[in-house]
Amino acid sequence: MNDRREITSYLSSFVKGLYQGGIKHAVVSPGSRSTPLAMMLSAYPEIEVQVNMDERSAGFYALGLAKALNEPVAVVCTSGTAAANFYPAVVEAFYARVPLVVLTADRPHELRDTGAPQTIDQIHMYGKHVKWFMDVSLPESSQHMQNYVKTIAVRAGTTSVNNPIGPVHLNLPFRDPLVPDMQLAKQLLKEKHDDQERLVRQGSLTLSKEQIHQCLSLLTSSSRGIIICGELQHKKAQKHILELAEQLQFPVLADPLSHIRSNRDSEAIIDTYDTFLRNEKAVECMKPDVVLRFGAMPVSKPLLLFLKKWKDAEHLIVDEGSGWREPVGVPAHMFFSDEETFCSSVLKELANDHGKDSDWLSLWKTMNDQTKSALQHVYEDKELNEGKLFALLQKQMPEDSTLFVGNSMPIRDVDTFFHTNNKGIQILANRGANGIDGVVSTAIGVSQVRENTILAIGDISFYHDMNGLLAAKQLKCDLTIIVVNNDGGGIFSFLPQSQEEEYFEKLFGTPHGLDFSHAAALYDASFYRIHNWDEWDRAFQNSMEKKGLKIIEVQTERTTNATNHRKLWEHVSHQISNLLEGEKGK
């Protein structure tokens, strides 16, 4: 058979298999060796193809799409270092449990390890950071091989969404000629499946009756229990977790990425624990006997230290992915089940009169309310202040909008100042590996799915991924980027390194002196530089009314920011100590 027709028939089956495996979106970076794959994907109307010139940006852009869609997204590149540039996004997808299907084109086997140009070892190149790898066979036109490659494609998509969710990697070698017969391609891609559909269905992980009773025994062994929710994979789990909490009268310490802080009226939600657990008296007073944890580990370090201190409590961890998300280092009971099934099963067996203690929950609520009240002190600052910025952001963001948060200080300020609300605001972040790279591109991917997307990011992280802005320009994204510019690595001012003045600025502070207005001009973005709160109000309102790419730069000073945070924490701690003294005197 003509080589062009052979690769065309082979890849038509592959592309159909991708769609059958759940892939409706593909992100393609240009390259020669990936030509047949890129062209065949583009010719298939069921899969939307978007182009991103930079592979590193493309990987994170696809990650953002997958996070927002909650479905697998394919990302395609040519051979060589192009594939290596996907690695940071693959790592994030693996640890954050995001379904990416990585398709790397490769040279044929006879050119590997021969010094051929643009040829590197791509076999298992992502190591243990993918769930499944396959070095796919070279194209052949036989029906057997078409069935083979279609099955591989279906398996890739479905494997990425099977628990634990995560990336898979298919390496596809191609010989010349690389350009498919596109007339034949359109004909083949229009044809309906003439072979048996491949059905792949996954059920929920469930617990046996005996396991549920073991869990119940632990949960009801004491009324002093807490529920901790980190980033959750599925929104539907929130309702069931809150129902269980209210039945047990346990407080729910809700990380901002749990989505529980949004659109929730539950009395059990605690959202200022990161602040009041900095008070040693509060830590002693709030000692739990039972800890039930869902999702990833929360952002808060005070919470981590709190759990370490009370390691003798009964720790129960529910994980739908059969993973081992227990970085605290405490003895823990692991329950491998999805959150919804777990909560429903426990609630069915839980007696209504098992001995609720509303005083325990009331203590947490009182502490939470007092902390919220004390945190209002941040509004008194007339100068630009990073904490006040995030407090204002919650008030000013429109309903049902999305906040994508950069790592380092922004996510921690969101944890402190972004509280429970009824606005339906969804908060997302790259907390798999907690890196500062690729954040702009991920947010751009999210903005393609979610209206009113806002990215809050630090200046160093923004600098790391400025090239991602080209995708925003080319795809005409509607995205507001808030750059908190303190001219360096602001988080280090909170760490012990800041005391080493001789080395600090050079090695950790790393001032850059960049003028980000030039980046805005390069990528046709509207730009606002903020000097006071009145300018902030006008700029943010304008950015919400205007379509396209908008960049708001808020300039702060690192040392002042650290001082302001510490003063506020001290103010809150003083209020908490007074509260606890009053409780003791009752």
Summary of the structure (lengths in Angstrom):
residues: 586
radius of gyration: 25.8
end to end distance: 89.8
largest distance: 90.3
contacts: 2098
relative contact order: 0.11
helix: 48%
strand: 15%
